[in-house]
Amino acid sequence: MTTHASHLDQTHDALLSSWITSANDPATDFPIQNLPYCAFEEKGVRRLATRIGDTIVDLGLLAASPAFAACLAKEKAPEPGIALALASGDLARVAVLGRGAGRAIRRALSHLFNASTPDLRDDAALRAKVCKDAASCTLVLTHRIGDYTDFYASIDHASTVGAMFRPDNPLLPNYTWVPIGYHGRASSIVISGTSVRRPRGQTKADDANAPVFGPCKLLDYELEVGAFIGRGNARGSSIPIGEAGEHILGLCLVNDWSARDLQKWEYQPLGPFLAKNFATTISPYIVTLDALEPFRVPARPRTGDLPAPLPYLDDDADQNRGGFDIRVEAWIDTPAMRSAGQGPARLSRGSLRHMYWTLAQMLTHHASNGCNLEPGDLIASGTVSGPEPDARGCLLELTWDAPGKPRKPVTLPGGETRTFLQDGDRVILRGACEAEGFRRIGFGACEGTITPVEG
Ligand code: MN
């Protein structure tokens, strides 16, 4: 059995502190143990960065410094091209270098921002060049995302949604054998903070003879986690499950906005289309798999009648540590709550650990037919729902009661109710990892506000 210990190094030490003192605040999502990728725009140019406490660090400028070069030179097998890739402003150029390069970058950053390392700490000129106040930065997508696939990996989500349509047979027979997904739309992926216009489309009431075209009335969010592909695979080749982790750059939060009334009318026979592709919001920070090592857990056990994975999706190491205990939450605030000075209200909380399929199984299945995954592609988990009623990761599930019964709206502080999203509502996703003996790390926020569309 593979254990934690062999995957951990000095960058995970809970006792590390940084000379960026805001990183030492126990409440920050971004202690020196995290070191996620992000990007900001300056004078129309995208620059790759990391975030430490309240500071955004320009990785392109830092990588050009002798101090960073000295760190890389200490690596046993220095990866060529790291500094150029970091300076390119395109995270796909870093992704293609693979996990080894990522670990070298992580070790260099962990060393340079350690409280006891003087190189930057005592070099005011270099520090002023590479360190920026996060509040003053405009964060942007880290790269042009070529392809986006959304899976359906939560058996609890699939069971609840299935029960709405097939009370006696909620799970379709293929579910427990094959990771189900659909190809999403990369062009409409937007970064947290971007407003989302209510989509229009065809909907048909159950008792109507014909559909109408107009604004979506049943707008929903889906609380998901996304994985960015690191190194890809050539078309015609596949990715063995034991190697899948080496092809993942890192994870982010994803809100797969969903127009349920459009979806209901259009989804048969080919699956989601315009109900999903009008917007997908992602968090600005990509937390690397290396940062997440302390929070790996066994895959969800397959008890009862659940079948073992087919051999190409079955791997001891993946079953032992292919899950991630990433605790995710969905929050909402409405225009009325904001004007009353009320904070957001939590709608649900769950953990990625409850997913039926691991990220490695999703990635391996995706490439198993010879489909080429490309550096920087995004693969999302599907709605993260868990076994508990408060772990339902979308309003479609949260407001579901029983077959034939009307939906039960969610009551918000201040007395408003919601069955689906109204114009002006803001949905905020959050994610964080905690484990005994390790520093808590977080994903930042993934938020978007619904704006109206004319009929
Ligand atoms: Mn989804």
Residues whose N, C-alpha, C, O or C-beta is under 5 A from the ligand:
A	BS01	MN	D150 F151 E222 D256 G382 T383
